[in-house]
Amino acid sequence: MIHFAKWKISLVLGLCLLGVAFAAPNFISAKQAAELPDWVPHKQISLGLDLRGGSYLLLEVKVSAVIRERLDSMVDTVRTTLRKARIPYTNLGVEGNGVVVTVKDPARAEDAYNLVRSLDQDMHATLGADGKIALMLSDAAVKKRSIAAVQQSIEIVRRRIDETGVREPTIQRQGDSRILVQLPGINDPGRIKRLLGKTAKMTFHLVDGSTSVAEAMAGHVPPGSRLLPMANEVGPDGKPVMILVKKRVMVSGDTLVDAQPTFDQRTGQPVVSFRFDALGAKRFGEVTTHNVKKPFAIVLDGKVISAPRIQEPILGGSGIITGGFTVQGAQDLALLLRAGALPAPLTILEERSVGPGLGADSIQAGKIASIVGLVFVVVFMVVAYGLFGIMADAALAVNVVLIMALLSLLQATLTLPGIAGIVLTMGMAVDANVLVFERIREEIRLGRTPISAIDAGYSRALSTIIDANVTTLIAALLLYQFGSGPIRGFAVTLAIGIVTSVFTAVMLTRLIVVTWFKRTRPGTLPL
């Protein structure tokens, strides 16, 4: 244990120098760090919401809307299937977590049952004696769709927030249907809330001209159609102008590949240009080719943005959306369309803002706690172990530098609990040295020579040091795996601190002790 090969010495010193290089940007301003060349370490420690200030949002995904949408789609599918088979039916609709329909002719109930039961493998079909067919979603299918909706929502939320330029947001699932969003540096999340509050589900529908809007509003809505409000048109009574559109989606916004805010060359008004992928462009071209001179409604989140009349086939796969937008409105709509539609609406359950002043107070309190902890540890080691304690203190300083370097390199977020983890690590860092030094004392009392005592002290304490730190590292990994938010921050700094403290205690302190011993060759050890 007292022999160090040259490559080991080079490795230890090299790692320490790299630690100093990667930690150095934290001692200059963010502006100065950003101006450093790319080949120079320039990343600073990423501060969490509690240290940097920002906004906290807890969102809930309305998964019931996803189930309802699936059932509504199933209703349309059943209607189309039975009509094609010329099977008369009645009372088609959604009931609970299923779709029900009653076949008028009992003699054809079995035929209808055979047709609809294979429409969705996740739905269980039953046929009653009165010709009533029920297609019910199983609990497993409901759970599967709920999980998929939350995961997709997280991805869409991430895309939308990334588009706004917010740096290092934290977006993670919490519970079965909730999403935690932390936005460091954002003190007014108004725009983010507006962006997240929109589902941004865009679809294109044909306008139903078979019935007047007045008749439809009187309750005579044709099957397969629905009344929708215009987004930006208000009638003389102050209520939104209604328009009757067919439920069938002719083209879906899912096939959009790009959307950008721009200006209408004729009117100079802000508009949103969009472009479909190959499949969407083909579908869009077919629809516009077969419906020239008919109004075509652009629907966003259940409201008709505009319903222009198709003047000629649009075969290029691109177009513009007009709707009396402001510049900011056109930019936000383009952002939403690029990011994609949420599978279900989001509800804000909790909102908190942490001011930068509070974050600065937390940083100052953390600094004071760290310094006080460091001073106590340094003084104790010097008093208890003299020169060996000074060597351990030097290694402790290097340990702090290595923690800062790794946090900067990995861009792990430092939170207030994370500072607690660093303070805890300081005590643990010298714990290994205490084990070694006490072991050396015992070996000296047993009559060993100084060099033999040092060798035996490190050899026999090593297994205890490894065991103690591995068990703590396992605890840190479990905290990270099953914890969230600040708990993960604590786990990250604790795990990094364990790795660096083992390195500095087992390698760096030993190198310092051995180098001192070989240079001075003392007759007795100052322990």
N, C-alpha and C positions, 0 to 999 in steps of 0.2 A: 504493500500500500504506500510505501514511501518512495517508490521508484516511478518517475514520470518520463515516458518516452518523449522525444522532441515533438513528435506529431501531436501528442496529447497536450503538451504545453501550448503549441501553436493553436490547437483547436479551442482550448479554453480562453486564451487571450483574444483569439479572433472573434469568438462569440461575444465576449465582453465589449470589444470595440464596435461590433455590429449593433449591439444593444445601445451603446452611446449614440451611434449615428442615427438609428431609427427613433430614439427618444428625443433627440435634440430639437426637432421642429416644434415640440410642445413648449419650448422655452422662448419662442418668438411669436409674434402676432400672426393671426390667420392670414392677413394680407401678405406679410413677408413670406410665410410658408407657401402661399399660392404662387409667388413669383419665383420660387426656386426651380431650377431645371428639372425635367422629368427624371433624369438619371440619378438625381440626388434624392434620398429619402425626404419626403415633404408632407407626409400624412400626419395629421394630429389626431389625438384621441377624440373619438366621437362621443359627445355628451348626450345623455338621455334627456327625456322630457323634464324630469324633476330637477335637472341641473341647468339645462339650457333654456327652459321655458318653452311653451307651446300649447297645443290643444290636444284634448283627449276626447274621443268620441266612442261611444258604445252603441253599435248598430244591431238591429235585429232583422233577420231575413224573414219575410212573410212567406214561409214555405207553403202555407195553405193556398196561396195564389197559384203556385206551380201545380199543385194537385188539381185545383179548379180548372186551370187552363188545359191540363191534359184531359180532364173529363169533358170539357166543352168541345175539345178537338175530337174526342171519341164520339160525342153525340153527332157531330157532322159526318164522321166516318160511317156510323151506323145508318144514319139517314140516307147517305149516298148508296150504301150497300143494299139496303132494302128497296130503294127506288129502282135500282138497276135490276133487281130480281123481281120487280113488280109485286112485292108483297105488301099488302095494306097494313098499316100500323097506326097506333095512337099512343098518347101519353109518353112520348119520347122526351127524356130529360135526365137531369142529374139528381141523384138521391143519395145523400151521405157520401161515402167514398166510392160510389159506383154510378153506372148509367142504367136506366131502366127503360123498357119499351114494351108495349102490349100489342101482340099481333091480333088483328081483328078476326081473321079466319083461323079457327083452331086447327083446321086441317093442314095449314101451312106453317104452324108454329114450329114444328120440328125442322122444317127447311130453314126458317129464319134462325133458329138456334144454331144449326150447323154452320151457317154463314158467319154469324157475328162472334162465335166463341173463339175463332182463330184470328180475330183481328188484332189482339194484343195478348202476348204470352204471359204478361204480368197480371192479367185480369181473369178472375174465376167466373165462369158463366153458369147460371142455373136457369132451368125452365120450369115455371109453375103450371099448375093444372089449368089456370085461367088464361094461358097463353102469354103470361108476363115473363119477360126475359130480363135477368139482372146480371150485369157485368160488374163485379166488385174488385177493386184493387186490394191486394193482400197487404198485411201490415209490413211485410218485408219489402214489398214494392214501394210503399209510401216512404219507408225509411230510406231506401236506396235513392229515391228521387230527392228527398230532403237533403241528404248528404251531398248529392251532386249539385243541388242548387246552392248550398252554402259554399262549396268549394269554387264553383264557377263565379259566385258573387265576389269572393275574395280576390280572384284573379282580375275581374273587371274593375273592382274598387282600386286595386293596385295600378292598373293601367291608367285609370282616370287621374289618380293622384300624381303619378309619374308625369303625365302630360302637363300638369300645372307647374312642374319644376320644383316641387317640394323635395328637399334633400333628406335622405335617410328616414323615410317614414317607417313606422312599425305597424304592420297589418297582420293580424293573426286571428285564428278562430278561437272563440271562447264559448265553451258549452256546446249544445247541439245546434243552435241556430243563431248565435251571436258572433259579431265580428268586432274586434278591438282595433281601433285606429289611433295611433299617436303621431302627431305632426310637430316635430321639433321646430321651433322658430316661428310658428304660425300662431299669432295671438288673436287674429280675427278669422275664424274658419267659415265665414259667411259664404264665400264662393264655393269652398269645398262642400259645404252642406247642400248648397243648391245643386251642385253637380251630382252628389251622391243621392239626392232626393228624387232624381229622375231615373226612371227605368230605361228610357231611351230606346224603346222598342219601336222601330219604324217599319211600317208595312204599307204596301200599295194596294188599293182596292178600287174596283169599278163602282161608280155611283149608280144607285138603283133608281131608274127613272120610271118604273112601272107604277109607282104610287106617289102622290104628292106628299110633301113633308107634313102638310096640315093633317092629312088623313093618317099618316103614320103616327103623328103626335096624339091623334085621337084614339090610338090603340090598335090601328090596323097596319101593323108592321108586317110586311110579307115574310114568310119563312125564309131563312137564309140571309136576311138583311138586318140591319140595326141602325138606330139613330145615334149620331155622334155630334158633339158640339164643335163649332169652328173655334180654333185657338185664338184668333185675333179679330173676330167679327162679332159685334154686339147688336142686337135688334133694338127697335124703338122702346121696348119694355125693359131694356137694360140687361136682358138675359142673352147668353150666347146664341148665335144663329145656329140652328140645327141642320144637319144634312143626312140624307139616307144613303148608306153605303152597303154594299154586299159584304157579308161576313168572310167570304172566301178570299184568302190572301193570294193576290196575283203574283207579287214579287215581295220577298222578305228582305229586310235590312241586313240579315245575316250574311248575304252575299256581297255586301259592300267591302271594297278593299281600300278605299280612300275617301276622305271628305275634307274639304278645305274651305275656310271663309274667303269670300271674294266679293266683287261688286258687279251688279248687273250693268252691262255695257250700255243698255238703252236708258235705264232710269237712274243709274248711279246708286241704287239702293244696295245695302249689304245683303248678300245671298250666300247660300252654301252649295258649293259644287260637289258632286259625288261621282264615284266610278264603281261599277260592278266588276266582279270577277267574270271569268268566261261563261260560267253557268248562269249567273245572274244576268249578264248582258244578253245571252241568248233568250232567256225567259222574258226579259224586259222588251226585247225586240219583237218577240212573237205577240206579246200582249198589245203593244202599241200598234202593231201591224193590223191586228184583227179588230181593233176598237177605235179606228180613226174617227174623229169628230165627237167622240164620247168623253165626258168628264172623267178624270182619273184622280182619285183622292189619295193624298199623301198623309198617312196617319202616324202620329207620334204620341205614344202613351195614351191612347184612347181619345185624342183630339185631332181634328183635321187641320193640318197646317195650311194646306191649299188644295184646291181641286181644279186644276187647269184642264182645259179641253185639249185632247190629243189632236194636234194639227196634222201631223204626218208621222209615219213610223220612225222610231228612234232606235237606230241599229248600232250606234257606236258604244253603247254600254255606259254612257255617262249623261249627266243632266245637272240641273240646278234646282234648288228648293227656294222658293220665294215665300215670304210670309210676314212682311213688315218688320224684319229683324233690326235690332240695333247692332252696332259693330261688335259689342261684347256678346250679344245674344247669338250672332252668327258664329263667333269664335267658340262659344261654349257648345253650341249644337254640333259644330264640326268635331270638336273634341269628343263629345259623347258618342258620335257615330263612329269615329275612329276606334275608340276604346271598346265599343261593342255594347250590346244591351244587357242589362241585368236580367237574370232569369225570374226575379221576383222583386217586388218593392222592398225598400229598406226603411226601417223606422229608427229614429234616433232615440235611444232609451236614456242615455246619460251624456252630458257634455260638461267638460271642465276645461278651464284655461289656467295655465301656470305662468305667471308673469316672469319676465327676465329678472326682476328684482328678487323674487323668491328663489329663483334658480341660483342667482349670485350669492344669496345668503346661504344656500345649501352648500355651494362650493366652498365658501369661506369657512363654514362650520366643519366641513369635511377636511379642509386643510389643517385647521386647528387640531382636530382629533388625530389626524395622521401625525402631525408634528409632535404633539404631546406623547402619543404612543411610541413614536420613534425615539424620543429623548429618554423616556423611561427604560426602554429596552436597551439603548446604548449604555446608559449609566449603570444599569444592573449588570450587564456583561463585563464592563470594565471593573466594577467593584468585585464581582464574583470571580473573574478569571484573569484579571490583570492584562498582560500583553496578549494572551490568547483571546481575551474578550475584545481587544482592539482589532485583532485580525478578523474576528467574527463580525464586528461592526462594519469593517470595510466591505466584507462580503455582503452584509445586509444592504449597504448603500448600492452595491452593484445589483442586488436582487430587485430593489425598487426601480432602478433604471431599466432592467430587463422586463419588468412587468409593464412599464410605460411603453417600452419598445414593442412588445407583443400586442398590446392593446391598440397601438397605432397601426402596426403592420396588418393585423387581422380586421381592423376597423370594427372591433367589438364595442358595443355601446356601453359607456360607463355611466352607471346610475348611482343614486345615493347609497343603496344597499351594496353596490359595487365597491364604493369607497370603504364601507364596513368590511368587505371581503379583503381589501388591501391591508387595512389595519390589522385584521385577524392574521393575515399572512405574515406580517412583520414578526408577530410573536412566534408563529410556527417556524419561521425561517431560522431563528436562533435555537429553536428547540432541538434540532438535529445536532447543532454544535454543542449544546449542553450535554446531550447524551454521549458524544464523543469525548468531550473534555472530562466528564465524570468517569468515564471508562479508563481514560489515560491516568487519572489520579489513582484509581484502584490498582492499575498495573504497577504504578510507581510504588505504592504501599506494599505490593507483593515482592518488591525488590528488583524489578526489571530495570534495565538501563533506559535512558531517555529515548533513544532511537527505537528500542524494542517496545517501550510503552506506547509510543506514537503509533507504531505499526499495528500493535495489538488493539489499541483503542479504536482505530478506524475499522480494522477487520471485524471486530466483534460487535461493534455498534451498527455496522452497515445493514445487517438483516433487520434489526429493529427499526431503523430509520425508514427502510423501504416498506416494511409492513405497515407502519403508522401512516405513511403518506399515501400508500395505495388505497387503504380503506377510506381515507378522507377524500381521495380523488374519486372513488366510486360514489361516495355520497354526493359530491359536486355534480357528477354526471347524471345521477338520478334527479337531483334538483333541476338541472337544465332540461332533462327529458320531460318531466312531469310538471314543472313549474311554468310560470308565465310572467311576462313583464319584468318587474324589479327582481323577482326571485331568480330569473335567468341571469340578470346582470350580476347578482351576487355569485351565482354558480360559476359564471365565466371568469370573474376576477379570482375567485378561490382556486379554480382549476389551474389557471395560469400561474398563480402564486405558488401553488404546490410544486409545479414542474420547475419553476425558476429557483425555488428555495432548495430543492433537492440538488439541483445543479451547483448552486453556490456553496452549499454546505459540504457536499461530498467531493466536489471537484475543486472549486475555487479556494475555499478555506484550506483544504488539504494542501493545495499547491503552495499557498502562502506559508503555511506552517513548515512544510518540507523545505522550501527555499530558504526560509529563515534559519532552520536548523542546520542545513548544509553550509551556510555562510558563517554561522557563529559557532557551531559545534559546542554548545553549552554543556557543562558538567551536570547541571540539574535543570529541570524544567520550571519556569516561573508560573506554576499553577497552584 
